[in-house]
Amino acid sequence: MSARDEIFSNIRRSLGVRAEDTARGAIVRNRIEQARAGIRPKRGEGDSVKRCNTFKMQAESVSATVTFVDGTANIPQEIARFLRDQNLPPTLRMGEDNRLTALPWAGTQLTISHGPSNGDDLNAVSHAEAGVAETGTLVIVSGPHNPSTLNFLPDNHIVILRAAGVVATYEDALAAIRKAYGKGEMPRTVNLITGPSRSADIEQKLLLGAHGPRRLHIIIVRE
């Protein structure tokens, strides 16, 4: 008997129930399936335009920068502009995400590298699966297509987010991920990122970049 089986056996013994009690099992399953949704804030609700505008406002309130582009073809030029305006080198690391690798990078002077970061990269780009309007939070899943090291090691993190992927609440975002990946195929890690890294541990003075990127630039793509 595994430790897990032993724990459940002890629980059933204390409750005076049997594992093969199908009627009780059906009641539990029905209760889980019919559970009512909890209270959700209305701040993120509205049509796509309103959700995107709320997301932008919330993200900017925690020191992220947000811009809109029309169509994916304009993403490379916007990234080049951001790096240039911040006086940053024209280098960029990304994973294997086809939504990024297929973009027209040749139209820029950016030097592109691929794969996880070892901590030496100044700039990285990832693609978010969703954005949560109520808090301006990015939802990024892990994998070779978007290595988690790109979220936390480079000083400057650029994230691409489809306007259609901006939802009202966390519940909506998690439901979208479950629908996209399905049972048994969920990514190992789902990172929720709200603004650049920050800490006020030292003398209560807010410091950006304490434990990760000091800049977070979000590009919302209208298609």
Summary of the structure (lengths in Angstrom):
residues: 223
radius of gyration: 21.4
end to end distance: 54.2
largest distance: 70.1
contacts: 661
relative contact order: 0.17
helix: 35%
strand: 23%
